[in-house]
Amino acid sequence: MTSNFDILFRRLITSQTFVRGWGNPSHLQELCASRRTKVAVRSECLKLVPPESVQENTIQITKREVKGDTQYIDAKFPSPLAIHFPHLVPPEVATAHFQLVLPHDHRLGVDSIPIGICYPGTGDHGYNRRRLLTAKPLLKQYRIGSIIIENPYYGFRKPHHQARSSLCYVTDLLIMGGALMLETMVLLYWCEKMKLTPPILHGFSLGGHMASLAFTSWPGPLSLLSCASWSTSSTAFCDGVLSSTIPWELLKKQFYENRAYQTFYEFLREGRKSTDSKSAGTAVVVDPIKDMMRLVMDEFTSLEFYARPVASNMLNAMFIICKNDGYILRDGTPDMNDLWPGCLVRTVSYGHISAFIFSQSTFLHATAEMLQRQQPNVKLKKNPVVTLINVTASSNT
């Protein structure tokens, strides 16, 4: 059952997604090849950001400020994706920005503190929202510091031709995911050097899924809390309420006017047939445009097509899903318990938007719990963490 509030909320927002279409077809092909051979293969992904490439001075601190009992440090660093694929990444996106939230008396690089890397949801520009709802409560209630990373194509990283959160091209979303995966590796190496440990990746909706993707590439101890996201984003764009924001007629026009898009679609279709012959081989395609969108999103966002996290980390991964989610539909998608055996799946009885409004304390609590699963002796302000959420069996319905 879809939340009526999710549908109503989306109708109040008039902005569209992918307003200029698919993007350069050669970029689609290149992104697909690099994802398959490099980014989605942990051993190869690690070569893109070798540990020796990250030193203390890799991160440039641009501002320090103490307000009351909290310390804020703004910083930036070059995005590895822009280094390896400069022709794919707009200049504004090429520099990663983040804000570090710590106790006022914390000595960076001297004192140790558990840290959460917090990813933004759709439309979450800047640091204010996550600082207020996540970083400050985590610090006050549990003594967990935060790295609030700015999303590619948002805030400081928004290209000048982009209006608000309306990504211009489908390729923008694909670049966003690859950039955040590699930038997370930089941050985790830096956290090790600066004694910001143990770490956890966490976020809501888009942020939760980006955290999940980044979680697959790290070989060391790490926790994950992915809220209101699932194994793939394809249903969000093809079936959920977000599908109404996509200019399908524009995508259709570009598809039929440029043979390169059709060739890429045929390539994806053939690939899906070879891996899922039971369904894809006999399926009748009613709408090639929506089918291409689904194949593209599965190709780049389905956790099925990324390295499985190291076994010990899967036990430190939790997905909190919304019972009546109108954005992230799980029907017909891979189950996380099958993809990542040992991960935790829990349910809140809300829709997508209402969960964000009413379940913040649940998300904070689960963040601390997953850190403690990773390192039982971690020093938290509230310790030990006793779960207050009932575990439910994962379901695709």
N, C-alpha and C positions, 0 to 999 in steps of 0.2 A: 504493500500500500504506500503510495507516494504522499508525502506531506503537502497539503494544500497551501501551507505557508510558504514552502519552497517555490511553488508555482507562482504565487502572488508576489513574492519578493523579487523573483526574476523579471516579472512583468513591469515592475517599477523601475528597473534599470534598462535604459534604452540603448546602451552601447552594444556594438556588435564585435564579433571575433573574426580574425582573418579577413579584414576588410579589403585587402588587396589580392586575396586569393592564395594559391598554393605556394608561391615563391618560385625561384629559379629551379627548373627541373634538373639541371646538372648538379645543383646544390643538394637536392633531394637524394640523388643517386650517390653523391659523395658522402653525405651524412649517413646514409644507410650502410655503405661499405665500411666506413670507419667505426660505426656502432658495432657491426657484426664482428669485425676482426680485431678491434682495439678496445673500445670503451666497455663493451659487454663481456670481455674476457679479462678476468682479474689480473692475470700475470702480464698481459699486454697493457692494460690500463695503468698498472703500476709503473710501467716504463715511461708513460707520458708525464708522470710527476715523481721522479726518483727522489728518495729521501734527502739525498745530498743537495738537491736543488732548493731545499727549504731551510733557510737559516733564520736566526732571530731578526736580522735586518731585512728579510724578504717582505715582512709586514711593515709598512710605513705608518707610524702613528701620527695622525694629523691633529688630534685634539684630546686633551685630558681635562676632566671637570669633576669636582666633588660637590654633590648636593646632599646635605644632611648626612645620612648614614650610607650613601651609595656613591660609587665611583663610576664614571662613564668615560670610556676610551673609544674614540673614533679612529678607524684605521682603513687602509686600502692596500691592495697588491695586484699585480698583473694576473689576469685570468689565463691559466695554462691553455685553454681552448683557443684563445686569441693568439697565443704564441705558436701553436701548432697549425692552426687553420685561420690565419689573419684575414684571408679573403672572405671568410664566412661570417665574421663577427664585426658588427658595427663599432666604430670607435668608442661610442658612449658605453657599450657593453663590455669593452675590453678590459676595464679596470673593475675589480671586485671591491665592494665597500661593506664594512660591517661596524657594529657598535658592540663593545664589550661592557657588560654590566657586572660589577664586582662590589664587595664590601668597601667602605670608604678607606679602611686601613689595610687593605690587601696590598702586598708587595708583589707586583707582577714579576714572575720568574724566580721568586724566592719562596713564597707561600704556595701551598697546594690547595686546590679547591675543585670539586666536581663541576663539570661544565656541560651546558646544553647548547647545541647549535640549533637555532630556531629558524625554520624556513617560513616564508610568507605564503599566505593563501592568495587566491585570486583578488586582485585589486588592492593588495596591502602594500602601499608605497611607504617608504621611509621606515622609521623605527618606532614611532609613537605607540601604535596599537599594540604591538607585541611587547614593548617595554612596559606598558601599563597592565596588560592582561596576563602576561606570562613571566617576563624577566623579573620584575620587582616582586611579585608574589612568590616565585620560586626562591628568590634570595631571602626574603623575609621569613617564609614559612619553613624552608628546608635547607637554607644555606647552599644553594646551587647557583653558580654563576651562569651567565648567558652570553652567547655570541649571536647577535641578531644580524643575520646576513641580508643584504639588499638583493632583491631578485633581479636577474638580468631583464632588461626592458622595463624596469620599474624605477621610480625615484631618480637617484643620481644616474642610473643606468638606462634611462628612457631615451631612445633616439628622438631627435628633434622633430621628425616628421610624424611621430606617433601621438595620437590623441588619447590621453588618460591611459587606461589599461587595455585598450583595443589593439591587440597584436595585429600587425599588418599582414603577416604571412603565416601559413602553417609551419614553414621552416623556422620561424622565430621561436615557436614552442619547442621544437626539436633541438635548436641551439641552446635554448634555456636549460633544458635537462642535461645536456652534455657539459655545459659550462659549470653548472652547480655540482655535478659529480666530481669534476677535476678540482674545482675550488675547495670542495670539502676535504679532499686529500691534503691540499696545502694547509688548511686550517688544522687538521688533525695532527699533522707532523709538527706544526708550530705549537699546538697545545701540549704535545709531549715535551718540547723544549722549555715551555713556560710553566710547566707543572699544573696545567689546567686539565686535571684528570681525576676520576674516570670520565669519559665523554659519553654523551647520548645525542642522537639526532632526533629531532621531533618537529612536527608541524601539523597543521589542519588543512584538509582538502588538498589543493594543489601542493601546499607545503608538506603535507604528510606523504604524498606520493614522491616528491622530489627527495625527501629524506630516505624513503625506501630504496630508491634508485642508488643514491649515494652509499647506502648501507651495504650494497652488494660488492663494492669494490675494495673495501678496507680489510686487510689481513689480520689486524690486531684486535684486541678486546674492544668491544663497542656495543652500545645499546641503541634500541630504536623504539620510538613511540609514534605510530602513524595513525592519526585521527581522521575519521570521515574520508578515508581513501581505501582502495582495494588493490587487486592484482593488476588491473589495467585501467587506463583512462578512456578507452575506446567507447564504452557505453555512455560516458559523460558527454561526449561530443556528438554521438550519433543517436542516442535514445533519451538521455536525461533532459532536464529543463534547459541546459546550456545549448542544446541542439537548435533551439529557436533563435539563437543569436548568430548563427552561422549563415553567411550569404550563399546559400546553395546554388542559386541561379548563376552567380558569378563563377563559382567553382565549376559548374557544368559548362559554361561558355568557354572557360579557359581549357578545360579537359578536351573538348571536341575541336577546338581551334589549334591546339598544339599536340602533334603526334607524340612528342616526348613524354607527356603525362600519361598517355594511353600505354606507351611502351613500359613505363615504370609500373603502372597498374598491372599489366600482364605479368611482369616480373614478380611482383608481390603475390599475385594469384597463383602462379606456378609454384612459388616457394611454399605457400600455404597448403597447396594440394599435396606436396611431397611430405609435409610434416603432419598433416591432418587429413589423410585421404578419405576417411570414413564419411566426413561431413562436407569438406570443401570440394571434394571431387565430384560430388553429385548435387551440390547446392545450385539452385537456380538464382541467378542474380537479377533482382527486380530493378534495383537502382544502382548502376555502376558508380555514380558519384559518391553516394553514401557508403558503398562497399569499399571504395578506395580510401575514404576517410577512416573507416574502421580498420582496414589493413595497415594504413600508415600509423595510426595511433597504437595498434597492437605491436607493430614492428618496433616502435620507439619507446613505448611505455609499459608493455606487458612484462612483468617480472619473470614470466616464464622464459623470456629470451635473454635474460641476463645471468651472470654467474650466481649460483646459489651461495648465500653467505656462508662463511666458515661455520662448521657445525656448532661450536661453542657459542657463537654469537646468535644463532637462531633461537636459542633458549632465552636470549635477552631481548627478543623482538616482540612487540605487542601491536595489534591492530584493534582500535576501538571503532566499531562501525555503528551507523545509525539505523535503527529498525525501519524507519519510514523515509529513507533518503531519496529525494527527488533528483539529486544531482548524480550521485554515484550509484548506478544500478548494478547489482551483482549477478542477476539472473543470466546463466549461460557463460559466465566467466570462470577462469581457473580459481579453485579454492586455495586460499593461502595455507591451510593445513596440509594440502597436498604438495604445494610448491616448496614450502619451508617447514618440513616436519619439526615439531617441537615449539613453533612460535605460538603465542597466545592470541586468541581472538575473543574480544568482549563486545557486548552490545549495550548501547544506551537507547532508551525508548523515546527517541526524538526524530525529527526530520533533520536535514542538513543544517539549515540556518538556526533552528531552535536549539540544536545541540551546541552550536557555537555560543549561543547566548546563555544557556542554562547548565552546561557541563564543564565549564572552565575548571572548577575545583576537582572534578574527576580527572581531567587531563593532567593537572598539576600533580595530583597524588600518584597517578600512574607513571609520570616521569621519574619521580623519586623512587618508586618501587622498582622500575626497570634498572635504574642505576645500582640499586642495592642487590638486584639479582646478579648483575655483572661483578660487583665487588661487595660481598656481604659486610666487610668491615669498613666500608666508606663512612666518613663522618658527616652525618646529616643532622640538621637542627632537630628534626623529628625523627627519632631512630629508636627501635627498628620501625620500618614501614609495615603496617598491617593492612592488607587489601580490604577495601570496603565495597568492591564491585563483584557481583556474581559472575563467575565464568559461565559462558554459554557455548554450546556447540556451534561451530561455524556453519553457516548456511548460505547457499546461493539464491535463496528466495527472499 
